[in-house]
């Protein structure tokens, strides 16, 4: 099976990110409510929609609707590298 060096992987990841960025793709943060009406913020790849607030954070484009923007203001996106790795807003 073919292998890949970490340098080659890093370069390909960078090129992939550049291609997505050039195509207008970033990450959308949105809110969902569960059965108990608790709010959870979710993040997924997407494109900007009319009315979105567009953030540029460390070279990453984030799209967020006005309602979620109010919930996420003054907060920070973080990542935990536990076995299942999780993005969260703290």
Number of C-alpha atoms within 10 A of each C-alpha: 2 3 5 7 7 9 9 10 11 11 11 12 12 12 12 12 16 15 12 16 15 10 10 12 19 22 19 21 19 20 16 11 10 8 6 6 8 9 13 12 16 14 16 12 13 16 17 18 12 6 10 17 14 17 14 10 9 6 10 13 20 22 26 22 18 13 11 17 18 10 13 17 8 8 10 9 10 10 11 10 8 7 6 6 9 10 13 14 14 10
